[in-house]
């Protein structure tokens, strides 16, 4: 997870046990777990929002391209009609 091996984790737990004491260690562990859970939840929400925004941008861009294509096609058809009318005159 953080590049911490088993030996390092054991050393950290022993130091925490000595500094905090056996009574407070479970409380601190639970609080740390809750904090990490909240961070993960917030990160997931941000990822979801970013994904939705990216999809919206892509849809807007595709809609703009379709509109531009329709305008070019309509202009091209109008030019052809004018040329045919001139030839028929």
Secondary structure, 3 states (H helix, E strand, C coil): CCCCCHHHHHHHHHHHHHHHCHHHHHHHHHHHHHHHHHHHHHHHHHHHHHHHHHHHHHHHHHHHHHHHHHHHHHHHHHHHHHHHHHHHC
